[in-house]
Amino acid sequence: AQSVAQPEDQVNVAEGNPLTVKCTYSVSGNPYLFWYVQYPNRGLQFLLKYITGDNLVKGSYGFEAEFNKSQTSFHLKKPSALVSDSALYFCAVRDMGMRNFNKFYFGSGTKLNVKP
Amino acid sequence: GAGVSQSPSNKVTEKGKDVELRCDPISGHTALYWYRQSLGQGLEFLIYFQGNSAPDKSGLPSDRFSAERTGGSVSTLTIQRTQQEDSAVYLCASTRSWDRTNTGELFFGEGSRLTVL
């Protein structure tokens, strides 16, 4: 079965510093990978996705993610964090197999705290 | 509509009562999903629909939970005889289509916050 792991419950970073939120995945076949952000009392907002092509994917609000097939990772990154980036971040994988086609699996989420 | 719409946004009910949560997906989106999120936690998959049929109901926590979708559009999640552990935010999402040409993401609603007293 497909699965996604976010090993860190929380990441703390100072404003202006680079940030990384980690995600590893387990899939059969080619992975379709996504990152979402959730602000308090809101739904999830799409940030970026990897389907195919360049390993470095750029998305909304200056975020990017690096797909690493050998390490089965899809870490979210930003060169310079903002206090307004503080939120809950979810990694997800979409199942493209026959049995659970189109099912999306989400990680447990990582809370990002950016301090002034 | 412009986005995924969920109602009610907040629902407080007494233990043992039935509740209905509604989701109106983006117009033209044929795939619809329900997830549950407990306070500040991850997403628990409940059920998804392709058109009006549900290929996977495995995530429904008990037989008190049911969902339907009519006309390939609006979906209703019903919880019967609510319990305190049902308190959570129920999120609905949709995506354009079921076929493999759709590489798109899920679009989420703002959620329905359910509190069972």
Interface residues (C-beta under 8 A of the other chain):
Chain A: Y32 F34 Y36 R42 G43 L44 Q45 F46 K49 I51 L88 F90 A92 M96 N100 F101 N102 K103 F104 Y105 F106 G107 S108 G109 K111
Chain B: V4 A31 Y33 Y35 G40 Q41 G42 L43 F45 Y48 Q50 P55 D56 L91 A93 T95 W98 R100 T103 E105 L106 F107 F108 G109 E110 G111
